[in-house]
């Protein structure tokens, strides 16, 4: 198992398949025109498979596909098929907004995808476009139903909470766990980049302590659940009599850097060492050359170079990358 300089086991690779998205949430992606993806050609399926084989070869066990929005890749099913065949990768999952899942959930399950996290910031049809710009509750809910029917379980719903936009909707989102065996997780805003999205994150930040208090005031006290995975970024609770789990991911108010086990691969082939830092190792030359051994050396170097944690408490963040470029 690869360990970084602080003794943490790094066994989880998050692979961004694209920087494009069909929703462009206000805290993540600007409305302005983005560079043509052909200018920074995303890795093709064979190249993504090569990186995954390199990762498995040095001890990585988990891969999550992210974006942007990964379902925009027309070759997504092929990518999943390739990764699912790699010996040593025990968990293959994906984070998505769910909009395109009605046509993809079954093929992805057959290809080897195990589970999905679906992004839904509010169940209000009226408020949803104010935060998830081009989304609708109907389309995202259809994606949730498709994932359940396909057996992409356990289903996790991720909600980013922004003051003045959707904090009142956290109660209804948490209440979904009463009748469904789902994990509904609330995520604090994180300032990344230098543009309008970073400003939204700074101005509308709401701590998960406030979110939890709001939920318990409306739905009653929650019972804390034991942490089964020491590297989990979620503190989990259960409402009385609920079938599912309410989780809180609090990178700002309660950083979990000490137990971080993640490495990120950007869609254009760079290992990004920490979401909220700008440290990166460019692996594009080794990837384009098909050099598995060189990739394993670069990945080992990336693990050794992983920083101890972010520095938000000192006012420092990653100003060179936007959230949509890194996949969260």
PEUR-V810098 format. One record per residue. RES is the residue in three letters. PHI is phi in whole degrees, 0 to 359 (none if undefined). OMEGA is omega in degrees with one decimal (none if undefined). D_CENTER is the distance of its C-alpha to the mean C-alpha in Angstrom with 2 decimals. Layout:
RES;PHI;OMEGA;D_CENTER  RES;PHI;OMEGA;D_CENTER
//
This chain:
UNK;none;-179.8;22.52  UNK;291;177.8;21.59  UNK;239;178.1;21.97  UNK;273;-176.7;21.49  UNK;291;-179.5;24.30  UNK;247;175.6;23.54  UNK;83;-180.0;23.71  UNK;279;175.2;20.06  UNK;280;-179.3;19.19  UNK;254;-173.6;16.45  UNK;226;-170.8;15.59  UNK;229;-179.0;11.88  UNK;250;175.3;10.98  UNK;262;-173.0;7.76  UNK;249;176.4;9.62  UNK;278;-177.4;9.34  UNK;268;-178.8;12.02  UNK;196;173.1;13.03  UNK;262;179.9;13.06  UNK;272;178.5;14.63  UNK;209;-179.4;13.64  UNK;261;177.8;16.02  UNK;243;178.1;15.25  UNK;60;178.7;14.83  UNK;300;-168.2;14.00  UNK;296;-177.7;16.41  UNK;265;-172.4;14.28  UNK;239;-169.2;12.07  UNK;222;-179.2;14.45  UNK;287;177.4;18.26  UNK;281;-177.6;20.73  UNK;301;178.7;22.76  UNK;298;-179.8;23.14  UNK;258;178.9;20.76  UNK;302;174.9;22.17  UNK;300;-177.7;23.11  UNK;301;178.1;20.51  UNK;291;178.0;23.64  UNK;289;176.5;24.47  UNK;233;-166.8;21.58  UNK;317;177.5;21.63  UNK;298;178.5;18.30  UNK;298;178.4;18.71  UNK;274;-176.1;20.49  UNK;305;-179.6;19.99  UNK;294;179.6;22.57  UNK;290;177.1;21.08  UNK;296;177.2;17.59  UNK;298;179.2;19.56  UNK;300;179.1;21.56  UNK;297;-178.9;18.71  UNK;296;177.5;17.43  UNK;293;176.5;21.08  UNK;297;-179.8;21.46  UNK;296;178.6;18.53  UNK;298;-178.4;20.05  UNK;293;178.8;23.38  UNK;257;172.2;22.60  UNK;114;177.1;21.05  UNK;288;-175.9;17.32  UNK;243;-172.2;16.69  UNK;236;174.3;13.08  UNK;227;173.6;11.08  UNK;239;176.5;7.75  UNK;270;-177.5;8.12  UNK;226;179.8;6.07  UNK;222;1.4;8.24  UNK;34;179.7;9.74  UNK;245;-172.2;10.28  UNK;296;-178.0;10.81  UNK;289;175.1;13.57  UNK;284;177.0;15.67  UNK;286;179.4;16.56  UNK;292;-179.6;19.95  UNK;259;-175.7;19.83  UNK;300;-178.8;16.62  UNK;298;176.7;18.82  UNK;298;179.2;20.65  UNK;300;179.9;17.66  UNK;298;178.6;16.67  UNK;302;-179.0;20.38  UNK;296;-176.1;20.70  UNK;289;-177.6;17.87  UNK;295;-178.5;18.99  UNK;274;-172.9;22.41  UNK;281;178.8;21.59  UNK;294;178.4;23.37  UNK;103;176.7;21.55  UNK;274;-173.4;18.03  UNK;266;-175.2;17.96  UNK;219;179.0;14.53  UNK;237;-174.3;12.91  UNK;226;-177.1;10.03  UNK;209;171.4;7.88  UNK;253;-173.5;5.45  UNK;209;172.1;8.23  UNK;274;171.7;10.55  UNK;83;-172.9;13.08  UNK;301;-176.8;15.95  UNK;263;-177.3;17.02  UNK;292;179.8;16.51  UNK;306;178.3;20.17  UNK;264;-173.3;21.37  UNK;242;-171.3;18.75  UNK;302;-178.7;17.88  UNK;295;177.0;21.15  UNK;301;179.7;21.27  UNK;292;177.6;17.79  UNK;298;179.1;18.91  UNK;296;-178.9;22.16  UNK;286;177.3;20.59  UNK;124;176.1;18.91  UNK;292;-175.3;15.38  UNK;266;-173.8;15.24  UNK;200;179.3;12.73  UNK;224;164.6;10.06  UNK;254;-178.6;7.79  UNK;246;-176.1;9.37  UNK;273;177.5;9.08  UNK;212;-174.6;12.60  UNK;271;179.3;13.92  UNK;198;173.7;17.50  UNK;265;-179.8;19.87  UNK;277;179.0;22.51  UNK;298;-177.6;23.50  UNK;285;-175.4;25.25  UNK;274;-174.2;22.62  UNK;305;-179.5;19.57  UNK;294;179.1;20.65  UNK;287;-179.3;21.12  UNK;238;179.5;17.43  UNK;251;-168.7;15.78  UNK;354;-172.3;18.71  UNK;259;-179.9;19.31  UNK;267;170.6;17.92  UNK;227;179.0;20.24  UNK;300;-176.7;20.04  UNK;300;-176.4;22.08  UNK;289;179.7;19.89  UNK;291;179.3;16.60  UNK;295;176.0;18.69  UNK;298;176.5;20.19  UNK;293;177.1;16.85  UNK;299;-179.8;16.33  UNK;297;178.8;19.89  UNK;295;179.0;19.54  UNK;296;179.1;16.72  UNK;296;-179.0;18.98  UNK;297;-179.8;22.02  UNK;280;-178.5;20.58  UNK;82;176.4;19.73  UNK;276;-168.1;15.97  UNK;232;-0.8;16.01  UNK;289;180.0;15.33  UNK;283;174.7;13.60  UNK;239;175.9;11.00  UNK;251;180.0;10.94  UNK;257;177.8;8.68  UNK;235;173.7;11.13  UNK;271;-174.0;11.28  UNK;257;-178.6;14.95  UNK;231;-178.3;17.30  UNK;301;177.9;20.97  UNK;84;180.0;23.34  UNK;243;-174.7;20.94  UNK;214;-177.0;19.55  UNK;297;179.4;20.41  UNK;290;-177.0;23.18  UNK;276;-178.8;20.95  UNK;295;180.0;19.14  UNK;294;-179.8;22.21  UNK;294;176.6;22.12  UNK;295;179.1;18.44  UNK;298;-178.7;19.25  UNK;294;175.9;22.39  UNK;300;-177.4;20.56  UNK;285;-179.4;20.32  UNK;292;-177.5;24.13  UNK;256;-177.8;24.82  UNK;234;178.3;21.71  UNK;278;-175.6;20.35  UNK;256;170.8;16.77  UNK;257;174.7;14.30  UNK;252;-171.1;13.78  UNK;239;-179.0;11.67  UNK;257;-171.9;12.43  UNK;241;177.6;10.50  UNK;286;175.1;12.85  UNK;296;178.2;13.05  UNK;235;179.3;12.79  UNK;283;176.6;15.38  UNK;228;179.1;14.54  UNK;80;-176.5;17.17  UNK;234;-172.1;20.63  UNK;265;-175.3;20.77  UNK;296;-179.4;20.71  UNK;296;177.9;17.00  UNK;296;178.0;17.49  UNK;293;175.5;20.60  UNK;301;-178.7;18.98  UNK;298;-179.5;16.66  UNK;285;-173.5;19.87  UNK;280;-174.2;22.19  UNK;247;179.4;20.26  UNK;299;177.1;18.61  UNK;223;-177.9;19.18  UNK;287;177.4;18.92  UNK;290;173.2;17.71  UNK;298;177.6;21.31  UNK;293;179.7;22.49  UNK;296;179.2;20.06  UNK;298;-179.6;21.15  UNK;299;178.9;24.76  UNK;296;-179.1;24.60  UNK;296;-178.0;23.34  UNK;291;177.2;25.97  UNK;296;-177.5;28.68  UNK;268;-170.8;28.20  UNK;245;-179.7;27.36  UNK;98;-176.8;28.91  UNK;294;178.0;27.91  UNK;250;178.2;25.04  UNK;263;178.2;25.48  UNK;292;179.2;23.24  UNK;256;178.1;22.04  UNK;295;179.2;22.36  UNK;276;-178.9;19.39  UNK;285;-179.1;19.58  UNK;249;-177.3;17.12  UNK;298;-179.9;18.05  UNK;265;179.9;14.78  UNK;298;179.1;12.75  UNK;267;-175.8;11.13  UNK;248;169.9;12.41  UNK;265;-167.4;16.11  UNK;255;-179.8;17.21  UNK;221;175.4;20.26  UNK;227;172.5;22.29  UNK;289;-178.6;24.53  UNK;303;177.2;28.09  UNK;74;-175.0;28.57  UNK;281;176.6;24.99  UNK;277;-174.7;23.65  UNK;248;-171.8;19.98  UNK;233;172.2;18.03  UNK;255;-178.5;17.00  UNK;240;178.7;14.42  UNK;231;177.1;14.00  UNK;253;-166.4;11.37  UNK;236;-175.5;13.71  UNK;293;-178.9;12.97  UNK;267;-174.3;16.01  UNK;279;179.8;18.56  UNK;221;-176.2;17.91  UNK;302;-179.7;16.15  UNK;245;-176.1;15.17  UNK;300;-176.3;15.78  UNK;299;-177.5;18.66  UNK;247;-177.5;16.69  UNK;296;178.3;13.76  UNK;235;-169.2;13.61  UNK;254;166.2;10.98  UNK;227;-178.7;11.92  UNK;240;172.8;10.33  UNK;244;178.2;12.29  UNK;286;-174.4;12.62  UNK;293;179.1;13.91  UNK;256;168.2;17.37  UNK;95;175.1;17.56  UNK;238;173.1;17.01  UNK;278;178.6;15.64  UNK;259;-164.5;13.87  UNK;276;-178.5;14.79  UNK;206;-174.2;13.15  UNK;308;-172.3;10.64  UNK;261;170.8;13.53  UNK;242;-176.2;16.31  UNK;258;-179.7;17.63  UNK;294;178.4;18.66  UNK;217;173.6;18.23  UNK;236;-175.7;20.27  UNK;280;-179.3;21.26  UNK;251;-172.4;21.41  UNK;298;-177.9;22.42  UNK;298;179.7;26.08  UNK;293;179.8;25.60  UNK;293;-178.4;23.27  UNK;297;179.9;25.75  UNK;278;-178.7;28.57  UNK;69;-173.0;27.10  UNK;266;-177.5;27.82  UNK;298;-177.9;26.08  UNK;297;178.5;27.95  UNK;296;177.9;27.10  UNK;297;178.3;23.37  UNK;296;177.6;23.69  UNK;293;179.5;25.59  UNK;295;179.6;23.06  UNK;293;175.7;20.21  UNK;297;176.1;22.57  UNK;296;179.1;23.35  UNK;299;178.6;19.74  UNK;297;-179.6;19.40  UNK;297;-174.9;22.73  UNK;270;-176.4;21.85  UNK;301;-178.1;18.63  UNK;288;-177.4;19.50  UNK;293;179.3;20.09  UNK;170;180.0;17.64  UNK;279;-176.5;17.07  UNK;231;179.5;20.13  UNK;298;-178.6;19.31  UNK;297;178.5;22.32  UNK;261;178.2;24.54  UNK;85;-178.2;23.27  UNK;254;178.2;21.60  UNK;212;178.8;18.20  UNK;275;-177.5;16.92  UNK;266;-176.2;19.04  UNK;265;-178.3;18.89  UNK;232;171.9;15.37  UNK;267;-177.3;13.68  UNK;302;-176.3;10.05  UNK;295;178.9;10.14  UNK;278;-171.7;11.54  UNK;244;175.6;8.93  UNK;80;175.9;5.60  UNK;73;none;4.43
//
